[in-house]
Amino acid sequence: MKKIVIALMCVLLTAGAAMAQKKFTFGPKIGVDLTHFWGEGVDHGVTFGYQAGLFAEYRFNDLFAVAPEVVFAAQGGKSGDNTIHVNYINIPVMLKFYVVPAFSIDLGPQLGINVYSKYTPKGGKAQDINYAKDIDFGVGLGATYNIASDVFVQARYTLGVTNAFKVGHKQKNGNAQIAIGYRF
């Protein structure tokens, strides 16, 4: 058993050292989101969404990296039985601290650009809305685990810091996400 544990540790350390040799990587990522609105007058109904886009990562050294992304994200929330979808092109810039060679803690700002927004009443047909703001700002906190030198998984929560709508209550975006990506 000791030999298996030692062999596994050697493989993980070797993979981590190989990943540390790449200073710049990029590639696609996809994932699933659990999104909601939070704030004044919100009943916190969750919707399922998705994300797809591109990332880049530049490693300054073994401990620190920066990772900008451009991702389409289907976000929204529920109010009773009604659903609001506010879809964004999100541009997070994550600062990464590598705790060990294959695992980082990620923190950074995010700019969201509203692509389109719809309201769907219970049992009704989706309608375009014009009261969602064009720009959204948030802060993301999460972690990345490098499964191999070219594949990773991420978990992140992005907390909106600006109102998502032009009128009504002070409601902000919340987005929990799990994603997988491939490095070139």
Secondary structure, DSSP 4 states (H G I P E B T S, - for coil): -HHHHHHHHHHHHHHHHHHHH-SEEEEEEEEEEEEEEEETT---B-EEEEEEEEEEEEESSSSEEEEEEEEEEEEEEEETTEEEEEEEEEEEEEEEEEEETTEEEEEEEEEEEEEEEEEE-TTS--EE-S-B-SEEEEEEEEEEEESSSSEEEEEEEEEE-S-SBSSSS-EEEEEEEEEEEE--
